[in-house]
Amino acid sequence: MLPPELPPLPALTRAEGEVIDCYLHVLDLLGRINPARAHGTYSGLRAAQTLVVAAGRLREAFEVMHERGERELHTGTLARAMRVLDGERRAARVTLPPSEGPGHT
């Protein structure tokens, strides 16, 4: 059985698409760094090192948008694109995991 078909991505400019891709990559890295969810120091270290480069790419993507006159973010459209690209799951890795019950921190 095939997995359900994802909804199509909304129409984005090339720069908007680059911002979304870079942002989600940064989220993935932050999720790997999250000490409440990480499995080891080495993977966190590697993700932190990569985060520097990824944040630079995200900044550059925003600079391109700004230079092209794209001054506003269409948040609804961008949020739909991030949901199609599994952004909610990816963002959840940045948060604290649920507590294990009373008395556990």
Secondary structure, DSSP 8 states (H G I E B T S, - for coil): -------------HHHHHHHHHHHHHHHHHHHH-TTT-S-HHHHHHHHHHHHHHHHHHHHHHHHHHHTT--S--HHHHHHHHHHTTHHHHHHTTS-----STT--
